[in-house]
């Protein structure tokens, strides 16, 4: 994630986390 789109990254990360809560340890690139 880059500080350029911190808001977008955080939003996508939240959605991704919600999609796979069982894989919270693994985070997308």
PQR file of N, CA, C, O and H, with PARSE charges and radii, in Angstrom:
ATOM      1  N   UNK A   1       0.830  -1.210   0.000 -0.4000 1.5000
ATOM      2  CA  UNK A   1       0.000   0.000   0.000 -0.0000 2.0000
ATOM      3  C   UNK A   1       0.861   1.254   0.000  0.5500 1.7000
ATOM      4  O   UNK A   1       1.901   1.279   0.659 -0.5500 1.4000
ATOM      5  N   UNK A   2       0.470   2.261  -0.697 -0.4000 1.5000
ATOM      6  CA  UNK A   2       1.266   3.516  -0.708 -0.0000 2.0000
ATOM      7  C   UNK A   2       0.535   4.642   0.007  0.5500 1.7000
ATOM      8  O   UNK A   2      -0.694   4.644   0.076 -0.5500 1.4000
ATOM      9  H   UNK A   2      -0.374   2.241  -1.232  0.4000 1.0000
ATOM     10  N   UNK A   3       1.265   5.571   0.524 -0.4000 1.5000
ATOM     11  CA  UNK A   3       0.603   6.674   1.259 -0.0000 2.0000
ATOM     12  C   UNK A   3      -0.210   7.522   0.262  0.5500 1.7000
ATOM     13  O   UNK A   3      -1.082   8.290   0.671 -0.5500 1.4000
ATOM     14  H   UNK A   3       2.263   5.570   0.469  0.4000 1.0000
ATOM     15  N   UNK A   4       0.070   7.387  -1.014 -0.4000 1.5000
ATOM     16  CA  UNK A   4      -0.667   8.164  -2.074 -0.0000 2.0000
ATOM     17  C   UNK A   4      -2.140   7.835  -1.975  0.5500 1.7000
ATOM     18  O   UNK A   4      -2.961   8.752  -1.950 -0.5500 1.4000
ATOM     19  H   UNK A   4       0.778   6.764  -1.346  0.4000 1.0000
ATOM     20  N   UNK A   5      -2.506   6.591  -1.920 -0.4000 1.5000
ATOM     21  CA  UNK A   5      -3.967   6.252  -1.855 -0.0000 2.0000
ATOM     22  C   UNK A   5      -4.229   5.552  -0.526  0.5500 1.7000
ATOM     23  O   UNK A   5      -4.773   4.448  -0.501 -0.5500 1.4000
ATOM     24  H   UNK A   5      -1.839   5.846  -1.941  0.4000 1.0000
ATOM     25  N   UNK A   6      -3.857   6.168   0.537 -0.4000 1.5000
ATOM     26  CA  UNK A   6      -4.070   5.515   1.861 -0.0000 2.0000
ATOM     27  C   UNK A   6      -5.556   5.249   2.075  0.5500 1.7000
ATOM     28  O   UNK A   6      -5.936   4.184   2.561 -0.5500 1.4000
ATOM     29  H   UNK A   6      -3.415   7.065   0.516  0.4000 1.0000
ATOM     30  N   UNK A   7      -6.381   6.203   1.717 -0.4000 1.5000
ATOM     31  CA  UNK A   7      -7.839   6.032   1.923 -0.0000 2.0000
ATOM     32  C   UNK A   7      -8.336   4.856   1.083  0.5500 1.7000
ATOM     33  O   UNK A   7      -9.063   3.992   1.574 -0.5500 1.4000
ATOM     34  H   UNK A   7      -6.072   7.068   1.322  0.4000 1.0000
ATOM     35  N   UNK A   8      -7.942   4.836  -0.167 -0.4000 1.5000
ATOM     36  CA  UNK A   8      -8.425   3.740  -1.046 -0.0000 2.0000
ATOM     37  C   UNK A   8      -7.887   2.405  -0.552  0.5500 1.7000
ATOM     38  O   UNK A   8      -8.605   1.406  -0.504 -0.5500 1.4000
ATOM     39  H   UNK A   8      -7.351   5.537  -0.566  0.4000 1.0000
ATOM     40  N   UNK A   9      -6.632   2.409  -0.192 -0.4000 1.5000
ATOM     41  CA  UNK A   9      -6.009   1.139   0.288 -0.0000 2.0000
ATOM     42  C   UNK A   9      -6.724   0.658   1.540  0.5500 1.7000
ATOM     43  O   UNK A   9      -7.059  -0.521   1.656 -0.5500 1.4000
ATOM     44  H   UNK A   9      -6.049   3.221  -0.231  0.4000 1.0000
ATOM     45  N   UNK A  10      -6.952   1.549   2.456 -0.4000 1.5000
ATOM     46  CA  UNK A  10      -7.610   1.146   3.719 -0.0000 2.0000
ATOM     47  C   UNK A  10      -8.996   0.597   3.401  0.5500 1.7000
ATOM     48  O   UNK A  10      -9.420  -0.408   3.972 -0.5500 1.4000
ATOM     49  H   UNK A  10      -6.679   2.507   2.361  0.4000 1.0000
ATOM     50  N   UNK A  11      -9.684   1.251   2.504 -0.4000 1.5000
ATOM     51  CA  UNK A  11     -11.063   0.783   2.165 -0.0000 2.0000
ATOM     52  C   UNK A  11     -10.983  -0.607   1.552  0.5500 1.7000
ATOM     53  O   UNK A  11     -11.751  -1.490   1.934 -0.5500 1.4000
ATOM     54  H   UNK A  11      -9.339   2.067   2.040  0.4000 1.0000
ATOM     55  N   UNK A  12     -10.099  -0.813   0.639 -0.4000 1.5000
ATOM     56  CA  UNK A  12     -10.004  -2.134  -0.039 -0.0000 2.0000
ATOM     57  C   UNK A  12      -9.550  -3.167   0.993  0.5500 1.7000
ATOM     58  O   UNK A  12     -10.028  -4.301   0.996 -0.5500 1.4000
ATOM     59  H   UNK A  12      -9.475  -0.096   0.329  0.4000 1.0000
ATOM     60  N   UNK A  13      -8.639  -2.776   1.852 -0.4000 1.5000
ATOM     61  CA  UNK A  13      -8.143  -3.734   2.873 -0.0000 2.0000
ATOM     62  C   UNK A  13      -9.294  -4.155   3.771  0.5500 1.7000
ATOM     63  O   UNK A  13      -9.427  -5.326   4.127 -0.5500 1.4000
ATOM     64  H   UNK A  13      -8.250  -1.854   1.849  0.4000 1.0000
ATOM     65  N   UNK A  14     -10.139  -3.168   4.138 -0.4000 1.5000
ATOM     66  CA  UNK A  14     -11.294  -3.487   5.030 -0.0000 2.0000
ATOM     67  C   UNK A  14     -12.217  -4.463   4.312  0.5500 1.7000
ATOM     68  O   UNK A  14     -12.649  -5.463   4.885 -0.5500 1.4000
ATOM     69  H   UNK A  14     -10.032  -2.217   3.849  0.4000 1.0000
ATOM     70  N   UNK A  15     -12.507  -4.167   3.071 -0.4000 1.5000
ATOM     71  CA  UNK A  15     -13.419  -5.058   2.298 -0.0000 2.0000
ATOM     72  C   UNK A  15     -12.799  -6.442   2.170  0.5500 1.7000
ATOM     73  O   UNK A  15     -13.473  -7.458   2.343 -0.5500 1.4000
ATOM     74  H   UNK A  15     -12.156  -3.355   2.605  0.4000 1.0000
ATOM     75  N   UNK A  16     -11.519  -6.467   1.868 -0.4000 1.5000
ATOM     76  CA  UNK A  16     -10.847  -7.781   1.698 -0.0000 2.0000
ATOM     77  C   UNK A  16     -10.874  -8.549   3.022  0.5500 1.7000
ATOM     78  O   UNK A  16     -11.098  -9.759   3.067 -0.5500 1.4000
ATOM     79  H   UNK A  16     -10.971  -5.642   1.727  0.4000 1.0000
ATOM     80  N   UNK A  17     -10.638  -7.795   4.092 -0.4000 1.5000
ATOM     81  CA  UNK A  17     -10.640  -8.465   5.418 -0.0000 2.0000
ATOM     82  C   UNK A  17     -12.025  -9.027   5.688  0.5500 1.7000
ATOM     83  O   UNK A  17     -12.163 -10.143   6.188 -0.5500 1.4000
ATOM     84  H   UNK A  17     -10.456  -6.813   4.056  0.4000 1.0000
ATOM     85  N   UNK A  18     -13.047  -8.254   5.356 -0.4000 1.5000
ATOM     86  CA  UNK A  18     -14.437  -8.716   5.611 -0.0000 2.0000
ATOM     87  C   UNK A  18     -14.713  -9.946   4.744  0.5500 1.7000
ATOM     88  O   UNK A  18     -15.423 -10.859   5.165 -0.5500 1.4000
ATOM     89  H   UNK A  18     -12.935  -7.348   4.950  0.4000 1.0000
ATOM     90  N   UNK A  19     -14.164  -9.967   3.559 -0.4000 1.5000
ATOM     91  CA  UNK A  19     -14.407 -11.122   2.660 -0.0000 2.0000
ATOM     92  C   UNK A  19     -13.757 -12.370   3.254  0.5500 1.7000
ATOM     93  O   UNK A  19     -14.353 -13.446   3.202 -0.5500 1.4000
ATOM     94  H   UNK A  19     -13.588  -9.225   3.217  0.4000 1.0000
ATOM     95  N   UNK A  20     -12.566 -12.257   3.811 -0.4000 1.5000
ATOM     96  CA  UNK A  20     -11.953 -13.467   4.420 -0.0000 2.0000
ATOM     97  C   UNK A  20     -11.465 -13.167   5.824  0.5500 1.7000
ATOM     98  O   UNK A  20     -10.271 -12.943   6.025 -0.5500 1.4000
ATOM     99  H   UNK A  20     -12.083 -11.383   3.853  0.4000 1.0000
ATOM    100  N   UNK A  21     -12.335 -13.157   6.771 -0.4000 1.5000
ATOM    101  CA  UNK A  21     -11.958 -12.919   8.163 -0.0000 2.0000
ATOM    102  C   UNK A  21     -11.111 -14.063   8.708  0.5500 1.7000
ATOM    103  O   UNK A  21     -10.305 -13.869   9.617 -0.5500 1.4000
ATOM    104  H   UNK A  21     -13.304 -13.339   6.607  0.4000 1.0000
ATOM    105  N   UNK A  22     -11.299 -15.251   8.149 -0.4000 1.5000
ATOM    106  CA  UNK A  22     -10.516 -16.395   8.646 -0.0000 2.0000
ATOM    107  C   UNK A  22      -9.062 -16.255   8.171  0.5500 1.7000
ATOM    108  O   UNK A  22      -8.171 -16.892   8.732 -0.5500 1.4000
ATOM    109  H   UNK A  22     -11.955 -15.408   7.410  0.4000 1.0000
ATOM    110  N   UNK A  23      -8.815 -15.437   7.154 -0.4000 1.5000
ATOM    111  CA  UNK A  23      -7.402 -15.270   6.698 -0.0000 2.0000
ATOM    112  C   UNK A  23      -6.934 -13.868   7.039  0.5500 1.7000
ATOM    113  O   UNK A  23      -6.345 -13.189   6.198 -0.5500 1.4000
ATOM    114  H   UNK A  23      -9.539 -14.919   6.699  0.4000 1.0000
ATOM    115  N   UNK A  24      -7.187 -13.429   8.258 -0.4000 1.5000
ATOM    116  CA  UNK A  24      -6.787 -12.051   8.653 -0.0000 2.0000
ATOM    117  C   UNK A  24      -5.262 -11.942   8.668  0.5500 1.7000
ATOM    118  O   UNK A  24      -4.714 -10.868   8.421 -0.5500 1.4000
ATOM    119  H   UNK A  24      -7.665 -13.981   8.942  0.4000 1.0000
ATOM    120  N   UNK A  25      -4.580 -13.045   8.956 -0.4000 1.5000
ATOM    121  CA  UNK A  25      -3.099 -12.976   9.017 -0.0000 2.0000
ATOM    122  C   UNK A  25      -2.548 -12.587   7.648  0.5500 1.7000
ATOM    123  O   UNK A  25      -1.591 -11.820   7.546 -0.5500 1.4000
ATOM    124  H   UNK A  25      -5.025 -13.917   9.157  0.4000 1.0000
ATOM    125  N   UNK A  26      -3.153 -13.117   6.621 -0.4000 1.5000
ATOM    126  CA  UNK A  26      -2.634 -12.857   5.257 -0.0000 2.0000
ATOM    127  C   UNK A  26      -3.168 -11.531   4.749  0.5500 1.7000
ATOM    128  O   UNK A  26      -4.384 -11.335   4.767 -0.5500 1.4000
ATOM    129  H   UNK A  26      -3.930 -13.741   6.705  0.4000 1.0000
ATOM    130  N   UNK A  27      -2.360 -10.643   4.312 -0.4000 1.5000
ATOM    131  CA  UNK A  27      -2.910  -9.365   3.792 -0.0000 2.0000
ATOM    132  C   UNK A  27      -2.503  -9.184   2.335  0.5500 1.7000
ATOM    133  O   UNK A  27      -1.395  -9.571   1.963 -0.5500 1.4000
ATOM    134  H   UNK A  27      -1.373 -10.801   4.297  0.4000 1.0000
ATOM    135  N   UNK A  28      -3.337  -8.624   1.525 -0.4000 1.5000
ATOM    136  CA  UNK A  28      -3.069  -8.448   0.083 -0.0000 2.0000
ATOM    137  C   UNK A  28      -1.905  -7.477  -0.160  0.5500 1.7000
ATOM    138  O   UNK A  28      -1.551  -6.687   0.715 -0.5500 1.4000
ATOM    139  H   UNK A  28      -4.237  -8.309   1.828  0.4000 1.0000
ATOM    140  N   UNK A  29      -1.338  -7.546  -1.317 -0.4000 1.5000
ATOM    141  CA  UNK A  29      -0.172  -6.705  -1.618 -0.0000 2.0000
ATOM    142  C   UNK A  29      -0.588  -5.277  -1.746  0.5500 1.7000
ATOM    143  O   UNK A  29       0.250  -4.411  -1.998 -0.5500 1.4000
ATOM    144  H   UNK A  29      -1.625  -8.188  -2.028  0.4000 1.0000
TER
END
